[in-house]
Amino acid sequence: MELLEKGLSREDLDLISKEFLEIMEKVCKECQANRMHCILMPKCGRNRSFLSMLIEMGVKKGDLPEFCYSQFLKEIRMVFKGTKTLRDASAPLEDFLKSVFKNYKKIFDLIMSRNTKDLVKALSKETIVKNRRIIALNKNDKIYFVIDGLNFYVDISRKLVRFNPYNTPITSVSELEAFIELFSSEADMDVELEREIGGILSLDVHFPVEIEEENFESLSDLINSIFEKHRDKIEPFFSHIHLHVSPSRVHIVLDLEMSDIEELRHLTPKKIADFFKVLKEFRNDISKRLGKIGK
């Protein structure tokens, strides 16, 4: 797609887009004509990518492929029940809430008022997510959610939900910061972000430990050696990585170059989530070796 954008004129791209939409409309009609096929093996992929594309383009509900859309809403509910997987899918906010939550009107109002504290309380009373950990972050005219591994965000101005946006490109530094904050909360890690001169985003990710003063030097070396086993999994993302160990905390300081906004498009929410999974593994390895992690 990058090669197309660089090598073709706007008129050429418009022609390609028009031809693509015409082809996909025919494919969509064929798919809906065979309902069993549409349910089990939609022709635009198991995530119903063409449907999400139409929704992102602002196509009105009455103009969406009706049967496919009805199945899509059922599948969203199935995802919350743990019987289906959907990624990089988009849905209108009200229909998304209706398909999943009983008290959807109250939840809708809390989202629109950006009241994340009461929003989490309201969601926790819903049977479908009861006793599951819920994190909500209000940032950039969006509310970002993680509910036991499921993640989605609501674009408040567009009243649109992007569901499990793992491979959706990140298009701004603010959006990058939001996903870092979201997934660090899910991993129970503190993170401090600082935009530095020269287009660098500095992350200080840290968590508590308990190290006796008399054993500090040897245990600090041990933590450094444990970190080296995980370093290769996180190095591709960062231009600089530094580990700092104190008797009470472990800090991982990382620099991310973001002077070229196009470079951010290679980062996805999934990659950020995976990064924090690696750090969580690192912390768990320390816990096993030290026997205790500070509270």
Secondary structure, 3 states (H helix, E strand, C coil): CHHHHHHCCHHHHHHHHHHHHHHHHHHHHHHHHCHHHHHHCCCCCCCCHHHHHHHHCCCCHHHCCHHHHHHHHHHHHHHHHCCCCCCCEEEEHHHHHHHHCCCHHHHHHHHHCCCHHHHHHHHHCCHHHCCCCEEEEEECCEEEEEECCEEEEEECCCCEEEECCCCCCCCCHHHHHHHHHHHHHHCCCEEEEEEECCCEEEEEEEEECCCCHHHHHHHHHHHHHHHHHHHHHHHHHCCEEEEEECCCEEEEEEEEECCCHHHHCCCCHHHHHHHHHHHHHHHHHHHHHHCCCCC
